[in-house]
Amino acid sequence: ALPGANAAGSFRAGAAAIDITPKKLGVSMTGSFQDRTAIAVADRLHARGLVIDDGKTRVAIVVCDICLISREIFDEAKAEASKQTGIPVNRMMMSATHTHSAPTAVPLAQCNPTPEYVAQLTAGIAKAVVEARTKEKKEAAKEKEAKDKAAKDAKTGDEAVKLGLARVFAGDKAGGLALVDAGIAKDNFARADDAKFYQGLAYYNAGEVAKAQTIWRGVKGTDG
């Protein structure tokens, strides 16, 4: 069977929850259109980050246990997160849960934030992306290790070619093509023309159209 375009391993994710509970109590809380002061902590507050990678595009999502957050805070957090992770700011989506039991982050309805908490919140949002990305990278390393082991354990050229094609579909063009070519070099196929066809398909999907066409011209279709 032809390896699918969403072959296993083409989707990875990493998640993190960063505590954004104020370090000092006595801060203003937004909600009910009047100022209230936090005097105790019933539940911890978090900025929860998720980084997702489909092998081609990486995005970050953060949701914060806060009533309202300004664009300026999000923009600063995005810039710092992008600096540390390489994820473009236009591939980050951030929001607030709109809870009425969290510190004030933007001036509203008699409520005013403290500069210290705004700084803590901004840093926490950025950290949620950074730590989620770190965990996603660990998943990528595990995936590569598993793929490399599967390639090493491939007993036939057919197995290696199909594994390599799946890696190309998943976005690992260089690794996938190397494995496809290694499979062709094994030269022990159930159907040699199928293997050559898959090799051409791998090069085509990797963007090397001319080489793919050259390979396909050598497929004679004489093995049934």
FENBELUR-V605333 format. One record per pair of residues at least 24 apart in sequence whose ideal C-beta (glycine too) atoms are under 8 Angstrom apart, sorted by the first residue. I is the first residue (numbers start at 1). J is the second residue. Records with the same first field share a line. If there is no record, write none. Layout:
I=J, J
This chain:
2=198, 201
3=162, 163, 165, 166, 169
4=166, 169
5=169
6=169
7=166, 167, 169, 170
8=166
9=143, 146, 147, 166, 170
10=54, 55, 169, 170, 171
11=52, 53, 54, 55
12=52, 53, 55, 136, 139, 140, 143
13=50, 51, 52, 53, 136, 139
14=50, 51, 131, 132, 133, 134, 135, 136, 137, 138, 139
15=48, 49, 50, 51, 132, 135
16=48, 49, 127, 128, 130, 131, 132, 134, 135
17=46, 47, 48, 49, 128
18=46, 47, 48, 49, 124, 125, 127, 128, 131
19=44, 45, 46, 124
20=45, 46, 47, 64, 65, 66, 120, 121, 124, 125
21=45
22=103, 117, 120
23=116, 120
24=116
27=103, 104, 113, 114, 117
28=103, 104, 111, 112, 113, 114
29=100, 101, 102, 103, 104, 111
30=67, 68, 100, 102, 103, 104, 105, 106, 108, 109, 111
31=67, 99, 100, 101
32=100
33=109, 110
34=109, 110, 111
35=109, 110, 111, 112
36=111
38=103
42=101
45=102, 103
47=121, 124, 125, 127, 128
48=128
49=127, 128, 129, 131, 132
50=132
51=85, 87, 129, 132, 133, 135, 136
52=136
53=136, 140
54=171
55=170, 171, 172
56=171
57=91
58=87, 91, 133, 136
59=87, 91, 92, 93
60=85, 87, 91, 92, 93, 129, 132, 133
61=92, 93, 94
62=92, 93, 94, 95, 125, 128, 129
63=94, 95, 96, 97
64=94, 95, 96, 97, 121, 124, 125
65=96, 97, 99, 102
66=96, 97, 99, 102, 103, 105, 121
67=96, 98, 99, 100, 102, 104, 105
68=96, 98, 105, 106, 108
69=94, 95, 96, 105, 106, 121
70=105, 106
73=105, 106, 118, 121, 122, 125
74=125
76=122
77=122, 123, 125, 126, 129
78=126, 129
80=122, 123, 126
81=125, 126, 129, 130
84=126, 129, 130, 133
85=129, 130, 133
87=129, 133
92=129
94=125
144=175
147=172, 175
151=179, 182
154=183
156=183, 186, 188, 189, 190
157=183, 184, 185, 186, 187, 188, 189, 195
158=183, 188, 189, 190, 191, 194, 195
159=183
160=186
161=189, 195, 198, 199, 202
162=198
164=202
165=198, 201, 202, 205
168=202, 205, 206
169=205
173=206, 207
176=202, 206
177=202, 203, 206
191=223, 224
192=223
193=219, 220, 221, 222, 223
194=223
